[in-house]
Amino acid sequence: MSIYGAQLEGFEFPPTGTAVTIVVDHVEICASIIWADGEKCGVLLEHDVDPAAFIRTHSIRPLGDAAPKVGTVVHMDLLSN
């Protein structure tokens, strides 16, 4: 995760340019898919987010971390254009 984007993993994602809403721990974040490759994609967030504060507040773990999962994307809605 960065101030304006994130890499997501674990779904078959819609095509580049699709608007999505990411829900993590009851927080909704609007974004657009800027690249997709199988079960990974990159998103551009609609509003900037402080990544350190978000990760700390929502217990999200970095990719490759061996710790058990404590934060999970539970829902992602496609927004109609």
N, C-alpha and C positions, 0 to 999 in steps of 0.2 A: 504494500500500500504506500502511496505517496500523497502529497497534498492534493493533487488533481486526478489521481487514477489508482487503479488496483488491478492485480491479476487474479482471476478467479479460476477455480479448478473443480471439476467433478460433475459437470453437466454436459449435454450436447447443446451447445449454445446457438442462438439464432445468428443470422448473418451480420456482418459489419454494418453499422449505421442504425441498428435497431435500438430504440429507447427501452430501457428496463428500469424497474424499481428493485433494489436489493434490500432485503429485510434481514437484519442481524440483531438479535437480542431486542426485539420490538422497536428498532430504529430503522426508518425507511430512508434510503439514499437513492436519489434519481441519478441515472447515468446513461451513457450511450456506449454500445460495443464498438471499439475501434479496431479490433482484430480478433479473429477466432480461429482456432486450430484444434479440431477434435474436442477433447474434454477440457480445454483451457481457453481463456479469452482475456483480453485487456479491455478495461472500461475507462472512459473519461467521466469523472464525476461532475454533476451539474454545479455543485458548490464546493469550494475548497474545504478540506477536512484536515485537522491536525492529526497526522497518523499516530504519533506517540500517544497522545491523549485518547484517541479512539481505541487503539489496541489495549491500552491499560484499562480503560473503562469497560470494554466489552470482552476482555480475556481472549482476544484473537491471538493465535500463535503464528509465527513466521513459517513459510514453506520450508520443509526439510527439518524442522524441529522434531525431536524424538519424543517430546512431551505428549501426554494424552490430549485428545481434542477437548477443548473447553468452550469453543465458540464455533458455531456452524451457521452457514447461510441456510435458512429454513424455507425461504420462499422467494421467488423472483418472478415478478409480473411483467409482461410485455406491455408497453404503453402504446396506445393507438396514436397515430400521427394525424 
